[in-house]
Structure formats: structure tokens, C-alpha cells
Amino acid sequence: MAYPNGYFEHRTVQGDRWDLLAYRYYGDASRMSVILDANRSLFLDPIRMPPLILPSGLTLIIPVLDDDAQEATDLPPWKRAGVTS
């Protein structure tokens, strides 16, 4: 998978969770799906969910988000298409 804005590598430590990593790197815990999607290959079993608490020693990819795209998704849907108030 290509990351047009690049990515960071994060080595997990005891107690790391997807939501905490999203908050640490993006300032928003709800963006954990970005990190989950980038690291789906680490958890190949399609039936099982990835663990909520990550094991120590994993190297995760943390995609760098485009600031403009990040801000646009923070807006409510009725303000996203360039509508100004």
C-alpha cells in the first residue's frame, strides 16, 4: 500500500492500544481505523478482530494524513463540500 504523505513506524510497548496511538499521532482517538487499515496485514485471520491491546514489539505503520483532508472530515457533512457560512 502506498502512502502519498509518507508514514511513521511505531514499535509497540506494553499497554499500547489502537485508540491511544490514534490520539498520540493524530490528536483524535476516532481515527484509529486509519492505523488499523494500514496494519491489517499483521492480523490475517479474517474472522478474528485485531486485539484491542497490542502485544509489545510489533512495528506498526502510522500513515501521515493530509492536513486538508483531516480538517475536512472533522466538519459536519453539510459543511464539507466547500460550503462556507
N, C-alpha and C positions, 0 to 999 in steps of 0.2 A: 504494500500500500504506500502510495506517495503522499508526502505531507508538504504542500507547497510553501508553507511558512516555517518548515523545519520542525524539530521536536527535541525534547529533553529526554534523558534517560534517568530513571529514578530507581534506586536499589531499595527494595522494601526492608523495613525493620519491624520488629515485633510491635503489633498493635496498629499497623497501617490499615486503613480502610479506604475503599473507593471514594466515599463522600469526603473524607478528610483530605485526601490527595487533591480532589477537585477544588476544595476550598483553598488549599495551600497554593495551588498553581493558578487557579482562575478567579479566586475570590468568591466562588459560588458553588456550594455543595451539590446543587441540582445539575451541574454539568458533568457529573461522574460518568454519564453514558458516553461522553466523548472518549474518556480514558478506557472505559470498558470495551468499546468498539475497537479501539486501536490495539488492544491486547487480547482480543478474542482467541487468537491462535494459541495462547497459553493454556486455554481451557477447551480442549477439543471435543469433549463429550457433549453432544447437543441436548441431551436430556437433563443433565445436571446444571444447575446455576453455578456461576463462579462464586467462590467463597466471599462472604461479607468482610471477614477479617483475613487479610492476605498473609501468607506464610513469609517468613523472613528469607531474604536472599534472592527474591525474584528481581529481574531487571525489567521494568515497565517502560513503555514508550508513552510520553506525555506530549501530544501534539500542541504546537504553538497555534493559538487561534488568532485569526484576523480580527483586529480591534473593531473594525466597522461591522463585521458580521456578528461579533459578540454583542455590541451595543444594540444592533437591530433586533436580536432575539430577546433582549431584555424588555423591549417595548410591548405593550398590548397589541394584539393583532390589528386593530383598527388604526394604529399609528405606524405600522411597519412599511407600507408601500410609498414612502416619501411624503406622506400627508403631514403637513405642519399645522400647528394650532395658532 
